[in-house]
Amino acid sequence: MKHLVLLAGLLLATPATGQQPPAAPAKNVEEAIERAGAYVTAYGEQLAPVIGVERYAQWMQRADSMRPTSTHLVSEFALVRVKDDWLGFRDVYEVDGKPASDRQDRIQKLFLESQANSFEQGRRISDESARHNLGPLQRNFNVPTTALLFLQPVNVKRFSFKKTGEDKVDDVRVWKIGYQEISKPTLIRTGAGVDMPVRGTFWVDPVSGHVFKTHMELKLERKSTAKGSESNDPGGFGDLQARAQKSQTGLEDRRAVSSVSITVTYRRDAALGMLVPSEMRETYEAPMRSQFSGDELMTTVNCRATYEQFKRFDTSGKLIIK
């Protein structure tokens, strides 16, 4: 069983490949999820040798500031095969229009490493790139394919699913399927090991099992008192909230809820013949020490990432342009 720490790289377990999509729609949610799982398994195998360009804008609004702080990142986004797993990560090569001085085609070199070395090197690249994120929540799990992990056949039993409606995406009639993690330990945890149950929605084609959109939410409640901060996380949101300061001035009991919301849409790439990430929108909310009063005030970070220029990477070291 695999688990994700919020500051660790994303691992996608890949069971046996899926089946040919049936012609008739699924009869129920269970069958739709089974088809989605087969699609995600095959999707991981297809996407692994693909590198794309991510343009990532972040805006942080502090409660004690009139103007938001912003940053714009340009990165390579890739999935790398490591034995029977897939490691998804970004490698930032431009920050606010300036090149990242410590980065030289690391992803392309990573494909040529041995599998053992590529896992460790990929994790280091992912952790290093995370330092460019704004806000009190440290993170590197925010890659567009994270939610697909939950549909892997090995993980489906950890969730409850319910059809919540229907929608239309790219002229395809899809089912909106809500999900909620019910097993512990959870797939995503804080750096201190505290469970972070995830919930959200999948937009699934009931015929092919294709996933056109994903949404996921995470929350952690922390109680602040006159004596300090209390939480079911001894580290006060663990490594994820390592930079969030404890309140020292509060005179009344209060609760601070740190939350994460990530929505990803996919589009068809004619050259690759598959769905690829198109856009990722995120919102992060967490308390942060005021630079003026010293009180803990809510800080909001809104993000938008777009993806383009996907190309297959040949393990001989050449990008294949189609």
Secondary structure, DSSP 8 states (H G I E B T S, - for coil): ---EETTS-EEEE--S------SS--SSHHHHHHHHHHHHHHHHHHHTTEEEEEEEEEEEEETT-SS-EEEEEEEEEEEEEETTEEEEEEEEEEETTEE-TT-SSHHHHHTTS-HHHHHHHHHHHHHHHGGG--SS---S---TTGGGGGGSHHHHTTEEEEEEEEEEETTEEEEEEEEEE-SSS-SEE-TT--B---EEEEEE-TTT--EEEEEEEEEEEEEEETTEEEESSTTSSGGGGTT----SS--S-EEEEEEEEEEEEEEEETTTTEEEEEEEEEEEEEEEE-TTT--EEEEEEEEEEEEEEEEEEETTTEEE--
